[in-house]
Amino acid sequence: MRKAILACLLAALSGQTAQAQEFEPPRTSSGRPDLQGVWTNKTLTPLSRPSEFGQIRALSAEQAGRLEDGHQDYLEAEFAASDPDREAGAGAQAGDDGDTNDGYNEFWKDLGTEIQMINGEFRSSIIIEPANGQIPYLGDPRARFRRDASAPEPSDGPEGRPLAERCLLAFGSHSGPPMLPVMYNNNYQLVQTDDYVMILAEMAHDARIIRINDERHMRGMRGMEKWMGDSIGRWEGDTLVVVTQEFNPQQNFRGASEQLTVTEQFSRYSDSQILYRFTVEDPTVFSEPFTGEMMMNARPAAEPMYEYACHEGNYALPGILAGARRLEQQNSEE
């Protein structure tokens, strides 16, 4: 039975590659490929390649199947009934009770259930260049994330907290660029005209406006840099190429500096897929550019974007700040 399943998978892979080569994309009234719709990039494939796969970019169907089955086994264990008679906290140590020490349980997560497949390959990582599937940091990457001792404490006020906690941007570069999957709300809406493309990220409803065929980036706008940077797009054949620079200095992708440039490519792959490719460059942080690929899959028409009410439900931020003030009070009384 297992051999029959693998044979069917391999046949599907070859069929997918042939379909992509022959596919004629739907087009707008001006003849450009139509990228509009609601898409998701959720996947079990990680950004960086697990060390066990080394230089292996394409997994076998068996390897992909084991990873997917392992995730399903994990979900079943997480959703198993808890023992009502256990001692508080026992599940976290015994491993029989799921997320007793986690901020979220699996009900809220939506990671996807499949390893992504691109051009007939089950991918071991989103990053495909360099060949080891890793982010090529210069020096010690941890140094990029150490807090300056002279900086204010993170809980001195709301401005010290991360952008996602303040509902200014989604966490984990979901808003982009590059647009990466996180643990839920991995959906995007694309709206397109001849002069602009708008990408609305579901989490925190962040909208990025891409100018088409503009001559240059908006530079020298210190203090007015846009969230998600300044994006300019152009069409190269049937591929939309978007170059983004001039990121807001508070927006930090993997330790990058103000010299960060992200180049994205959007190509209609099939009626239900967009091939998304990105390259990240910053010569002060990375030893070389790195490139990733993902499939963006169409969402069912009956499942629109979720209205992400971040500010309305953000009880954590005042709680964090109130806790910091209480701790200060206790320290002053000692």
KEMARKOL-316398 format. One record per residue (C-alpha): residue in three letters; x, y, z. Coordinates in nm, 4 decimals. Layout:
BEGIN
+--------+----------+----------+----------+
| residu |        x |        y |        z |
+--------+----------+----------+----------+
|    ALA |        X |        Y |        Z |
...
+--------+----------+----------+----------+
END
This chain:
BEGIN
+--------+----------+----------+----------+
| residu |        x |        y |        z |
+--------+----------+----------+----------+
|    MET |   0.0000 |   0.0000 |   0.0000 |
|    ARG |   0.2821 |   0.2387 |   0.0930 |
|    LYS |   0.4506 |   0.1803 |  -0.2452 |
|    ALA |   0.1251 |   0.2534 |  -0.4252 |
|    ILE |   0.0857 |   0.5805 |  -0.2355 |
|    LEU |   0.4420 |   0.6830 |  -0.3185 |
|    ALA |   0.3873 |   0.5997 |  -0.6850 |
|    CYS |   0.0800 |   0.8231 |  -0.6914 |
|    LEU |   0.2769 |   1.1029 |  -0.5267 |
|    LEU |   0.5562 |   1.0805 |  -0.7815 |
|    ALA |   0.3057 |   1.0871 |  -1.0647 |
|    ALA |   0.1474 |   1.3960 |  -0.9140 |
|    LEU |   0.4885 |   1.5623 |  -0.8904 |
|    SER |   0.5653 |   1.5120 |  -1.2566 |
|    GLY |   0.2180 |   1.6310 |  -1.3465 |
|    GLN |   0.2635 |   1.9465 |  -1.1383 |
|    THR |   0.5891 |   2.0325 |  -1.3157 |
|    ALA |   0.4333 |   1.9828 |  -1.6583 |
|    GLN |   0.1310 |   2.1911 |  -1.5588 |
|    ALA |   0.3543 |   2.4800 |  -1.4466 |
|    GLN |   0.5437 |   2.4755 |  -1.7760 |
|    GLU |   0.2244 |   2.4881 |  -1.9818 |
|    PHE |   0.0191 |   2.7184 |  -1.7600 |
|    GLU |  -0.1250 |   3.0354 |  -1.9127 |
|    PRO |  -0.2087 |   3.2766 |  -1.6303 |
|    PRO |  -0.5344 |   3.4713 |  -1.6117 |
|    ARG |  -0.4765 |   3.8300 |  -1.7175 |
|    THR |  -0.6027 |   4.1767 |  -1.6348 |
|    SER |  -0.7573 |   4.4039 |  -1.8974 |
|    SER |  -0.4088 |   4.5451 |  -1.9672 |
|    GLY |  -0.2652 |   4.1986 |  -2.0298 |
|    ARG |  -0.0660 |   4.1535 |  -1.7093 |
|    PRO |  -0.0943 |   3.8292 |  -1.5089 |
|    ASP |  -0.3767 |   3.8634 |  -1.2581 |
|    LEU |  -0.2403 |   3.8095 |  -0.9062 |
|    GLN |  -0.5557 |   3.9191 |  -0.7282 |
|    GLY |  -0.7261 |   3.7113 |  -0.4624 |
|    VAL |  -0.6719 |   3.5819 |  -0.1117 |
|    TRP |  -0.3685 |   3.3564 |  -0.0670 |
|    THR |  -0.2016 |   3.1657 |   0.2164 |
|    ASN |   0.1630 |   3.0707 |   0.2684 |
|    LYS |   0.1178 |   2.8387 |   0.5667 |
|    THR |   0.3457 |   2.5365 |   0.5558 |
|    LEU |   0.5317 |   2.2904 |   0.7758 |
|    THR |   0.8517 |   2.3722 |   0.5853 |
|    PRO |   1.0814 |   2.5822 |   0.8100 |
|    LEU |   1.2664 |   2.8959 |   0.6990 |
|    SER |   1.6124 |   2.7512 |   0.7722 |
|    ARG |   1.7006 |   2.3893 |   0.6997 |
|    PRO |   1.7204 |   2.1469 |   0.9928 |
|    SER |   2.0797 |   2.0309 |   1.0410 |
|    GLU |   1.9830 |   1.6673 |   0.9825 |
|    PHE |   1.9278 |   1.7432 |   0.6114 |
|    GLY |   2.2576 |   1.9258 |   0.5508 |
|    GLN |   2.2798 |   2.0150 |   0.1809 |
|    ILE |   1.9630 |   1.8226 |   0.0887 |
|    ARG |   1.7161 |   2.0673 |  -0.0651 |
|    ALA |   1.4631 |   1.8167 |  -0.2004 |
|    LEU |   1.3192 |   1.5586 |   0.0365 |
|    SER |   1.1926 |   1.2225 |  -0.0775 |
|    ALA |   0.8203 |   1.1547 |  -0.0617 |
|    GLU |   0.8905 |   0.9199 |   0.2294 |
|    GLN |   1.0816 |   1.1870 |   0.4226 |
|    ALA |   0.8082 |   1.4439 |   0.3632 |
|    GLY |   0.5452 |   1.1919 |   0.4654 |
|    ARG |   0.7249 |   1.1148 |   0.7917 |
|    LEU |   0.7449 |   1.4853 |   0.8794 |
|    GLU |   0.3761 |   1.5359 |   0.8054 |
|    ASP |   0.2779 |   1.2212 |   0.9968 |
|    GLY |   0.4931 |   1.3307 |   1.2900 |
|    HIS |   0.3172 |   1.6659 |   1.3030 |
|    GLN |  -0.0204 |   1.4936 |   1.2943 |
|    ASP |   0.0839 |   1.2649 |   1.5799 |
|    TYR |   0.1914 |   1.5723 |   1.7753 |
|    LEU |  -0.1473 |   1.7385 |   1.7163 |
|    GLU |  -0.3354 |   1.4283 |   1.8289 |
|    ALA |  -0.1305 |   1.4187 |   2.1489 |
|    GLU |  -0.1932 |   1.7895 |   2.2074 |
|    PHE |  -0.5687 |   1.7500 |   2.1632 |
|    ALA |  -0.5890 |   1.4422 |   2.3841 |
|    ALA |  -0.8003 |   1.4806 |   2.6961 |
|    SER |  -0.6182 |   1.6022 |   3.0074 |
|    ASP |  -0.6160 |   1.4060 |   3.3287 |
|    PRO |  -0.8420 |   1.6071 |   3.5637 |
|    ASP |  -0.6744 |   1.4495 |   3.8683 |
|    ARG |  -0.3158 |   1.5432 |   3.7839 |
|    GLU |  -0.1244 |   1.7878 |   3.9995 |
|    ALA |  -0.0839 |   2.1420 |   3.8697 |
|    GLY |   0.2049 |   2.1615 |   3.6242 |
|    ALA |   0.2517 |   1.7866 |   3.6072 |
|    GLY |   0.1696 |   1.7717 |   3.2380 |
|    ALA |   0.4562 |   1.9966 |   3.1409 |
|    GLN |   0.7061 |   1.7591 |   3.3010 |
|    ALA |   0.5388 |   1.4333 |   3.2122 |
|    GLY |   0.4681 |   1.5297 |   2.8510 |
|    ASP |   0.1125 |   1.3925 |   2.8733 |
|    ASP |  -0.0828 |   1.7129 |   2.8913 |
|    GLY |   0.0290 |   1.9478 |   2.6144 |
|    ASP |   0.0842 |   2.3181 |   2.6524 |
|    THR |   0.0646 |   2.3675 |   3.0277 |
|    ASN |   0.3524 |   2.6155 |   3.0125 |
|    ASP |   0.2799 |   2.7665 |   2.6702 |
|    GLY |   0.1164 |   3.0974 |   2.5814 |
|    TYR |  -0.0996 |   2.9276 |   2.3187 |
|    ASN |  -0.2491 |   2.5851 |   2.2777 |
|    GLU |  -0.2889 |   2.4171 |   1.9405 |
|    PHE |  -0.6500 |   2.5304 |   1.8988 |
|    TRP |  -0.5245 |   2.8800 |   1.8096 |
|    LYS |  -0.2460 |   2.7755 |   1.5742 |
|    ASP |  -0.2709 |   2.7216 |   1.1991 |
|    LEU |   0.0719 |   2.6115 |   1.0785 |
|    GLY |  -0.0518 |   2.4024 |   0.7910 |
|    THR |  -0.0245 |   2.0278 |   0.7582 |
|    GLU |   0.2060 |   1.9784 |   0.4588 |
|    ILE |   0.5666 |   2.0145 |   0.3517 |
|    GLN |   0.5673 |   2.2566 |   0.0604 |
|    MET |   0.6252 |   2.1251 |  -0.2898 |
|    ILE |   0.7822 |   2.3440 |  -0.5613 |
|    ASN |   0.8673 |   2.2291 |  -0.9129 |
|    GLY |   0.8173 |   1.8684 |  -0.8116 |
|    GLU |   1.0376 |   1.8922 |  -0.5000 |
|    PHE |   0.9380 |   1.8506 |  -0.1374 |
|    ARG |   1.1456 |   2.1321 |   0.0106 |
|    SER |   1.3436 |   2.0822 |   0.3310 |
|    SER |   1.3597 |   2.4595 |   0.3921 |
|    ILE |   1.2249 |   2.7828 |   0.2521 |
|    ILE |   1.5810 |   2.9106 |   0.2046 |
|    ILE |   1.7358 |   2.7524 |  -0.1056 |
|    GLU |   2.0474 |   2.9702 |  -0.1448 |
|    PRO |   2.3063 |   2.9295 |   0.0008 |
|    ALA |   2.3029 |   2.5556 |  -0.0528 |
|    ASN |   2.2987 |   2.4722 |   0.3189 |
|    GLY |   1.9643 |   2.6465 |   0.3624 |
|    GLN |   2.0925 |   2.8749 |   0.6419 |
|    ILE |   2.0982 |   3.2521 |   0.6920 |
|    PRO |   2.4635 |   3.3489 |   0.6193 |
|    TYR |   2.5397 |   3.5816 |   0.9093 |
|    LEU |   2.8631 |   3.7733 |   0.9374 |
|    GLY |   3.0347 |   3.6907 |   1.2671 |
|    ASP |   2.8304 |   3.6011 |   1.5754 |
|    PRO |   2.4594 |   3.6440 |   1.4904 |
|    ARG |   2.3683 |   3.6706 |   1.8578 |
|    ALA |   2.5531 |   4.0005 |   1.8792 |
|    ARG |   2.2929 |   4.1566 |   1.6497 |
|    PHE |   2.0188 |   4.0896 |   1.9023 |
|    ARG |   2.1845 |   4.1916 |   2.2298 |
|    ARG |   2.0270 |   4.4916 |   2.3964 |
|    ASP |   2.2408 |   4.8004 |   2.4361 |
|    ALA |   2.3039 |   4.8442 |   2.8082 |
|    SER |   2.2533 |   5.2202 |   2.7706 |
|    ALA |   1.9086 |   5.1768 |   2.6132 |
|    PRO |   1.5920 |   5.2175 |   2.8217 |
|    GLU |   1.4499 |   4.9056 |   2.9819 |
|    PRO |   1.2011 |   4.7287 |   2.7519 |
|    SER |   0.9161 |   4.7871 |   2.9966 |
|    ASP |   0.9857 |   5.1525 |   3.0780 |
|    GLY |   0.6997 |   5.2431 |   2.8439 |
|    PRO |   0.5069 |   5.1091 |   2.5450 |
|    GLU |   0.7712 |   5.2379 |   2.3011 |
|    GLY |   1.0192 |   4.9853 |   2.4380 |
|    ARG |   0.8028 |   4.6842 |   2.3649 |
|    PRO |   0.8251 |   4.4879 |   2.0362 |
|    LEU |   0.6192 |   4.6121 |   1.7420 |
|    ALA |   0.3919 |   4.3067 |   1.7441 |
|    GLU |   0.3067 |   4.3576 |   2.1128 |
|    ARG |   0.2045 |   4.7137 |   2.0242 |
|    CYS |  -0.0080 |   4.5927 |   1.7285 |
|    LEU |   0.1995 |   4.7994 |   1.4855 |
|    LEU |   0.3143 |   4.5070 |   1.2704 |
|    ALA |   0.2645 |   4.1330 |   1.2669 |
|    PHE |   0.5325 |   3.9240 |   1.4350 |
|    GLY |   0.7822 |   3.7042 |   1.2556 |
|    SER |   0.7946 |   3.9042 |   0.9275 |
|    HIS |   0.4439 |   3.7951 |   0.8307 |
|    SER |   0.3837 |   4.1529 |   0.7071 |
|    GLY |   0.7120 |   4.1409 |   0.5160 |
|    PRO |   0.9009 |   4.1826 |   0.3134 |
|    PRO |   0.9923 |   3.9044 |   0.2928 |
|    MET |   0.6481 |   3.7656 |   0.3740 |
|    LEU |   0.7024 |   3.4588 |   0.5915 |
|    PRO |   0.4558 |   3.2197 |   0.7569 |
|    VAL |   0.4010 |   3.2338 |   1.1303 |
|    MET |   0.1856 |   3.0223 |   1.3589 |
|    TYR |  -0.1529 |   3.1607 |   1.2510 |
|    ASN |  -0.3291 |   3.4110 |   1.0202 |
|    ASN |  -0.1003 |   3.3318 |   0.7266 |
|    ASN |  -0.3265 |   3.4956 |   0.4695 |
|    TYR |  -0.2784 |   3.7828 |   0.2243 |
|    GLN |  -0.5066 |   3.9700 |  -0.0116 |
|    LEU |  -0.3596 |   4.1079 |  -0.3357 |
|    VAL |  -0.5330 |   4.3930 |  -0.5211 |
|    GLN |  -0.3861 |   4.5088 |  -0.8513 |
|    THR |  -0.4111 |   4.8017 |  -1.0953 |
|    ASP |  -0.1764 |   4.9102 |  -1.3744 |
|    ASP |  -0.0007 |   5.1521 |  -1.1392 |
|    TYR |  -0.0160 |   4.9839 |  -0.7986 |
|    VAL |  -0.0300 |   4.6482 |  -0.6244 |
|    MET |  -0.1610 |   4.6353 |  -0.2678 |
|    ILE |  -0.0798 |   4.3459 |  -0.0358 |
|    LEU |  -0.2918 |   4.3236 |   0.2774 |
|    ALA |  -0.1479 |   4.0950 |   0.5461 |
|    GLU |  -0.4181 |   3.9377 |   0.7604 |
|    MET |  -0.2318 |   3.9674 |   1.0900 |
|    ALA |  -0.2648 |   4.3245 |   1.2212 |
|    HIS |  -0.4215 |   4.4131 |   0.8795 |
|    ASP |  -0.0974 |   4.5647 |   0.7477 |
|    ALA |  -0.1275 |   4.7071 |   0.3944 |
|    ARG |   0.1780 |   4.7487 |   0.1709 |
|    ILE |   0.1378 |   4.9708 |  -0.1367 |
|    ILE |   0.3741 |   4.8849 |  -0.4240 |
|    ARG |   0.4275 |   5.1526 |  -0.6903 |
|    ILE |   0.4685 |   5.0079 |  -1.0394 |
|    ASN |   0.7439 |   5.1453 |  -1.2635 |
|    ASP |   0.8426 |   5.4308 |  -1.0344 |
|    GLU |   1.1904 |   5.5596 |  -1.1125 |
|    ARG |   1.3435 |   5.5708 |  -0.7639 |
|    HIS |   1.2883 |   5.4999 |  -0.3963 |
|    MET |   1.1838 |   5.7690 |  -0.1519 |
|    ARG |   1.5109 |   5.8557 |   0.0226 |
|    GLY |   1.6125 |   6.1011 |   0.2880 |
|    MET |   1.2738 |   6.0862 |   0.4631 |
|    ARG |   1.4309 |   6.0474 |   0.8090 |
|    GLY |   1.1646 |   5.9987 |   1.0730 |
|    MET |   0.9044 |   5.9168 |   0.8076 |
|    GLU |   1.0250 |   5.5760 |   0.6874 |
|    LYS |   0.7319 |   5.3485 |   0.6135 |
|    TRP |   0.6517 |   5.0257 |   0.7909 |
|    MET |   0.7397 |   4.7435 |   0.5497 |
|    GLY |   0.9749 |   4.9776 |   0.3618 |
|    ASP |   0.9403 |   5.1584 |   0.0307 |
|    SER |   0.8443 |   4.9124 |  -0.2443 |
|    ILE |   0.8783 |   4.9645 |  -0.6200 |
|    GLY |   0.7566 |   4.7007 |  -0.8654 |
|    ARG |   0.8147 |   4.6242 |  -1.2305 |
|    TRP |   0.7041 |   4.3516 |  -1.4674 |
|    GLU |   0.9678 |   4.1242 |  -1.6183 |
|    GLY |   0.7656 |   3.9183 |  -1.8622 |
|    ASP |   0.4933 |   3.7517 |  -1.6559 |
|    THR |   0.6776 |   3.7970 |  -1.3245 |
|    LEU |   0.6179 |   4.0892 |  -1.0895 |
|    VAL |   0.9521 |   4.1959 |  -0.9392 |
|    VAL |   0.9387 |   4.4142 |  -0.6260 |
|    VAL |   1.2426 |   4.5851 |  -0.4698 |
|    THR |   1.2035 |   4.7234 |  -0.1166 |
|    GLN |   1.4426 |   4.9559 |   0.0671 |
|    GLU |   1.4229 |   5.2370 |   0.3233 |
|    PHE |   1.2668 |   5.0315 |   0.6027 |
|    ASN |   1.1522 |   5.1990 |   0.9209 |
|    PRO |   1.4496 |   5.1799 |   1.1621 |
|    GLN |   1.2281 |   5.0162 |   1.4243 |
|    GLN |   1.1552 |   4.7295 |   1.1849 |
|    ASN |   1.4379 |   4.4803 |   1.2082 |
|    PHE |   1.4466 |   4.1662 |   0.9920 |
|    ARG |   1.6836 |   3.9048 |   1.1331 |
|    GLY |   1.9199 |   4.1698 |   1.2651 |
|    ALA |   1.9436 |   4.3622 |   0.9354 |
|    SER |   2.0548 |   4.7259 |   0.9192 |
|    GLU |   1.9309 |   5.0316 |   0.7293 |
|    GLN |   2.1128 |   4.8905 |   0.4244 |
|    LEU |   1.8604 |   4.6060 |   0.3899 |
|    THR |   1.7240 |   4.5389 |   0.0404 |
|    VAL |   1.4587 |   4.2743 |  -0.0246 |
|    THR |   1.3775 |   4.1686 |  -0.3805 |
|    GLU |   1.0588 |   3.9682 |  -0.4340 |
|    GLN |   0.9211 |   3.7854 |  -0.7375 |
|    PHE |   0.5557 |   3.6881 |  -0.7839 |
|    SER |   0.4727 |   3.4417 |  -1.0643 |
|    ARG |   0.1348 |   3.2783 |  -1.1294 |
|    TYR |   0.2140 |   2.9078 |  -1.1189 |
|    SER |  -0.1351 |   2.7691 |  -1.1624 |
|    ASP |  -0.4974 |   2.8704 |  -1.1139 |
|    SER |  -0.4565 |   2.8148 |  -0.7410 |
|    GLN |  -0.0895 |   2.9021 |  -0.6798 |
|    ILE |   0.1579 |   3.1896 |  -0.6906 |
|    LEU |   0.5294 |   3.1096 |  -0.6741 |
|    TYR |   0.6847 |   3.3600 |  -0.4320 |
|    ARG |   1.0621 |   3.4078 |  -0.4371 |
|    PHE |   1.2631 |   3.6535 |  -0.2279 |
|    THR |   1.6267 |   3.7568 |  -0.1921 |
|    VAL |   1.7596 |   3.9379 |   0.1162 |
|    GLU |   2.0742 |   4.1539 |   0.0974 |
|    ASP |   2.2608 |   4.3508 |   0.3633 |
|    PRO |   2.6410 |   4.3487 |   0.3298 |
|    THR |   2.6868 |   4.4722 |   0.6876 |
|    VAL |   2.5009 |   4.1759 |   0.8413 |
|    PHE |   2.5039 |   3.8869 |   0.5920 |
|    SER |   2.8121 |   3.7425 |   0.4224 |
|    GLU |   2.6129 |   3.6944 |   0.1019 |
|    PRO |   2.2546 |   3.7390 |  -0.0176 |
|    PHE |   2.0141 |   3.4574 |   0.0685 |
|    THR |   1.7109 |   3.3442 |  -0.1300 |
|    GLY |   1.3935 |   3.1591 |  -0.0424 |
|    GLU |   1.0964 |   3.0192 |  -0.2310 |
|    MET |   0.7405 |   2.9490 |  -0.1233 |
|    MET |   0.4062 |   2.8618 |  -0.2729 |
|    MET |   0.1148 |   3.0920 |  -0.1998 |
|    ASN |  -0.2041 |   2.8871 |  -0.2291 |
|    ALA |  -0.5472 |   3.0295 |  -0.3079 |
|    ARG |  -0.7969 |   3.0385 |  -0.0229 |
|    PRO |  -1.1500 |   2.9089 |  -0.0865 |
|    ALA |  -1.3849 |   3.1833 |  -0.2050 |
|    ALA |  -1.6125 |   3.1197 |   0.0925 |
|    GLU |  -1.3293 |   3.1888 |   0.3402 |
|    PRO |  -1.2474 |   3.5627 |   0.3307 |
|    MET |  -0.9761 |   3.7422 |   0.5242 |
|    TYR |  -1.0168 |   3.7528 |   0.9008 |
|    GLU |  -1.0588 |   4.0951 |   1.0617 |
|    TYR |  -0.7636 |   4.0859 |   1.2979 |
|    ALA |  -0.8659 |   4.2866 |   1.6061 |
|    CYS |  -0.5228 |   4.3304 |   1.7614 |
|    HIS |  -0.5675 |   4.6614 |   1.9415 |
|    GLU |  -0.9181 |   4.5733 |   2.0561 |
|    GLY |  -0.7999 |   4.2570 |   2.2307 |
|    ASN |  -0.4550 |   4.3709 |   2.3381 |
|    TYR |  -0.4860 |   4.3227 |   2.7146 |
|    ALA |  -0.1278 |   4.1972 |   2.7409 |
|    LEU |   0.0466 |   4.5304 |   2.6845 |
|    PRO |  -0.1131 |   4.7200 |   2.9769 |
|    GLY |  -0.0606 |   4.4084 |   3.1896 |
|    ILE |   0.3107 |   4.3972 |   3.1046 |
|    LEU |   0.3575 |   4.7661 |   3.1845 |
|    ALA |   0.1509 |   4.7437 |   3.5031 |
|    GLY |   0.3600 |   4.4473 |   3.6146 |
|    ALA |   0.6787 |   4.6454 |   3.5539 |
|    ARG |   0.5465 |   4.9384 |   3.7606 |
|    ARG |   0.4495 |   4.7004 |   4.0400 |
|    LEU |   0.7964 |   4.5450 |   4.0377 |
|    GLU |   0.9522 |   4.8912 |   4.0568 |
|    GLN |   0.7326 |   4.9706 |   4.3556 |
|    GLN |   0.8316 |   4.6521 |   4.5334 |
|    ASN |   1.2016 |   4.7194 |   4.4713 |
|    SER |   1.1699 |   5.0736 |   4.6070 |
|    GLU |   1.0090 |   4.9453 |   4.9279 |
|    GLU |   1.2872 |   4.6985 |   5.0025 |
+--------+----------+----------+----------+
END
